[in-house]
Amino acid sequence: MAFSPDQQRVLFGRADDAFERYTLLETRRTRDGHWSPPVRPRFATEWSNADPHLSPDGRTVYFISNRPQPGEPGPRASYDIWAASLGADGEWEDAKRLPAPVNDPSRDEWSPAIAASGNLYFGGEREGTLGGSDLWVSRWVDGAYQPPENLGAAINSTVHELEPWIAPDERYLIFSALRRQDGLGGYDLFISRKVDGAWEPARRLCDGINTRASEYNHSVSPDGKWLYFSSTRTFTGDVGERFDMPRDDRALQGIGNGTGDMYRIPMSELGL
């Protein structure tokens, strides 16, 4: 979930059951405090689009897409990082593909996350990987992205690290990883703090967040109070406060059935 700085609008993703096609949706808080029905934003009405991340100022959304480049006949076989900005009218403009060296046209890039410095973090399999998909940073220097740097063995392992979420000041990094030796389930969430300019060895977030199921697609609210994430855990309890208006119980069908649902937990539980 990608919240605007005032938390009055949010972008989020939805996958089909096979995790092969992705849809981006946006909802906005109305004047009476309810959330509008989600719709596709204008920059993501076609193709497969996922992993939205808003810049700290809320003016640009970064995401991945398999959309073709101009002149190409159909969707690409891999996902690249794209960005769309807000226009003067407060509505989204058309998206633009980030140039090399960020995107590799023959490989996937996953889950872009932008820091206040402009540094761009993302997941992907590239030359120099420690094994499978690693996490990388492309630094923003003199108005241009630099060649991606591997975040190193404190973060990456011989399995798949996929989805970085970077704090705006880059003091901590939360990411997902698939079947790490120190994991609990399929995907688990991990955290690393930067101390004296270096990343500490990543550790798995506490039980209760991670389960024998999969936890992934996480983000932190702009006020730093909440960690949002998806989980495939089963769920049978009270769904809690309802925000839909008009109320539509059909929207509850499928909740807790083992596909990915959205959850949140106070960041204070993580000591952050």
N, C-alpha and C positions, 0 to 999 in steps of 0.2 A: 504494500500500500504506500502510495506517494502522496503525502499531504502538502498542501500549500502552507506557507508560513503562518497564515491566520487560521488554518485548519477549517476553512470554509469550503474547500473542494478537495477531492481525493481521486487519484487514478489508481486502478488496480487491474490485475490480470485474471483471466479465467481460461483454463485448459480443458480440452476434451478428455474423455476418460482414458484415451490411449496416450495422452501427453504428446500429441503430434501436431496439433494446431492450437494457436493461442489467440485470445481476443483481449484487447485493451478496452476498458470501460471507465467512465468518469461520472461521478455524482457530486452534487453541490448542495450545501446546506441552505435551505430556504429561510426566509425572514422569520417564519414561525418555528424554526429550530428543527425541522424535519429534513431528511435527505431525499433528494429528487430521485426518480427512477434512473438507474444507470443507463447511459447511452455511449456509443462509440464516439470518441473525440474526432474532429474533422480530419486529423492527420493519420488516423488509424481505422478508416472505414473499410479498407481492403487488405488482403494478404493476411499473414500470420504475424502478430505483434505481441511482445511480452516484456516483462521486467522493467516497468517504469521507475524512474528515479528523478526527483525534482532537484534542481540546483538549490543551494541554501537560500538564494533570494527568491525562489519560486518562479523565475521568469523563463526557465528552460527545462524541458523534460527530455531525459535521455532514455532510450529504450532499444530493444533489438527487433529486427524485422527480416523476413525473407523476401521482401518486395524487390522487384527487378530494378535495375538501373535503367535510365532512358535508353531505348533502343533494344532492350532485352525482351524476349517474347513472353516470358512467364516467370513464376517465382523462382528464386535462387535455391540451390541445394543446401546452402549454409546461411546462418544468421549473422548480420552485421549490426553495428551500433549506429543508430540514427538519433537526431535531435530535432525538436520543434520548440519554437519560442512563442511567447505571448505577444500579440500585436497591441497597438495603442488602444484598441477597443476592448482589451481584456480577453480576447478569444484567440485560440490557437492558430498559428500560421502553418504553412506546409512544412513537412519534415525534410531535413537534409542529411545525407549520409556522411558520417565522419570520414575524413580522408585517411590514406596511409600516413604514418605507419601504424595507426590504431587498428584499422580493419585489415584483415588478411582475406582476400576474395575467395580463397579455397578452404577456409576453416571457419568454425563457429566462434563468435564472441558472445559471452553471457553476462547478463546482469550488470550493466554499467552503473557506477556510483561516483558522484562528483564531489570533491571537497571544496571548501571556500577558496582555496588557493588556485582552483582550476584543475588540479591533478585528477586524472581519471583512472579509477580502479575497475577491473573487470576480470572475468574468468575466461579461460580458453586453453586449448592445446596449441602450443607454439614451439618453435625450435628453442631448446634450452629448458624444456619442462623437466621437473623432477619425477614425473610419472603421471600420465593421464592429463586431465585438466588441472592447471595451476592458476593462482591469482597473480595478477600483474598490475603495474601502475605505469601510466603514460603521463609524464610530467608536463605541465603547461609552462613553457619558457618562451618569453619574448613573442607571445601571441601565437605559438604553435605547439602542437603535441610532439613530444620526443619519443624515440623508439621505446617500446614497452620494456620495463624491467621486472624480472621475476622477484616476488616478495621474499623468496628464500626459504630455508628449511625450518625456520621458526613458525612459518605459516603453512607451507606446502609440504605434502608427503608424497608417497609413491602411488596413492590412489587419487580420487577426483575431488579437488576443491573448486567450487563453482560460483558461488554468489556472495561477493563482498558487499557489505554495507559499511561505509567509512564515516566516522564522525566528522562534522564540518571542519573541526580544527585538527583532524587526523591523529587524535590522541588514542583512539581505540578503533578496532576493526572487528566486526561480527561477520562470520561467514558460514556457509553450509558445506558439508563434505559428505561424500558417499562411502559408507562402509570403512571408515578409518579404524585402525586397530583399537583406538581408545573410544570408539563410538558405541552407541547402544543399539541402534536399529539400522534402517536404510540410510536416510539422510539425517544428520545431526547438526546442531548449531554449536559453533565454537567462537571464542573471543581471544583477542590478543591486544595488549596495551603497548604503546610505544613509550619507552623509557630511555632518556638520553639519546634520542634519535634512532633507537634500534627496537625492533619488535621482540617482545617477550615470547617464549614458546607458547603456542596456542593451547588453551584448555577448553574442554567441553563445558557448555553451560549446564547448570544444575538440573538434576532430575526434577520432573514436574514440567519442565520445558521440553527436554528431550525424553523420548519414550522408545519402546521397541518398534514403534511405527516410524514414520518419516516426518521430520521438521525441516522447513526450508522457506524460501521467499520471505525473508524477514525485513523489517525496517523499524526505525525509531521515530517517534513523533517529533515534530519540530521543537516542541517545548522540552524534549528530553525526558518526558515522564513515562512513556509507554513503549514497550517492545511489542510490535505486531509480527505475527508469523503464521504460516500455514502448517497444518498437521493432518496426517491421515489417520490419527487415532479415532477409535469409535467413541461416541458421545451419546449419553442418554439423559443428561440432567436438564435443568431449566436453562433455556436459551438466554435468560436475563432480559434487560431492558430492550424494548422494541423501538426502532426508529422509523419503520416504514409507515408511510401515510399516503393513501388510505391503507389500513392494515390488510395484509393479504397472506393468509396462512398457507397458500400454495407455495409461497417462497421458502417455507420451512421444509418442504419435501426434499429428502436426501441428506439433510443435516446429520452428521455423525455416523454416516454409513460406511466410512472407511475411505472416502475420497478426500481431497484436500479442502478443509474448512479453515477459516481465519480465526485466530485467537489473539489475545493480548495479555500481558502481565506487566505490573509496574517495574520500571527500570531500577527502582530502589531495591528490589529483590535480587538484583545482580550486583549491587554495591556501586551503581553508577548514577 
